[in-house]
Amino acid sequence: MNFTTQKRVRFHHCDPAGIVFYPQFYVLLHEVQEDFLAHIGYPEHEMIAGGHGVPIADMKTEFLGMCRHGDLLTVTLALTRIGGASLGMHYEIQASAQAGQAQGAIKLRSHGVVVYSDIPHGKPVRIPDGLRQALLPYLQTTPQTP
């Protein structure tokens, strides 16, 4: 199963030409990660308040097309791996169908690894069983191309 949500490209995501400035894609991806964790019952702000977080350890990204101010994007997140303390996350950003147009092309593919860690030391700790169970339905059985 995948987690899918939509994001609107805002003014603050863009460079002066109205095109998403590439670091802002990482802001969008992190928002999707937060949306996903809340969706499965583990809001990131509650994890942090409880002394744990999921900082990024690695990210590989293919930028495949431009996104512009006002575009509606469909962002999909799938888990590629659930380790002892780490999670592999595969993202795709696709232009959404708008005003009767067909679904658009894939604009970005990214594969990241986050590590469940204690705060503030950043030491990896085992993913708790409840969180692990909530994550399992999103684990892909077929590998994604990073």
Secondary structure, 3 states (H helix, E strand, C coil): CCEEEEEECCHHHECCCCEECCHHHHHHHHHHHHHHHHHCCCCHHHHHHCCEECCEEEEEEEECCCCECCCEEEEEEEEEEECCCEEEEEEEEEECCCCCCCCCCEEEEEEEEEECEECCCCCECCCCHHHHHHHHHHECCCCCCC
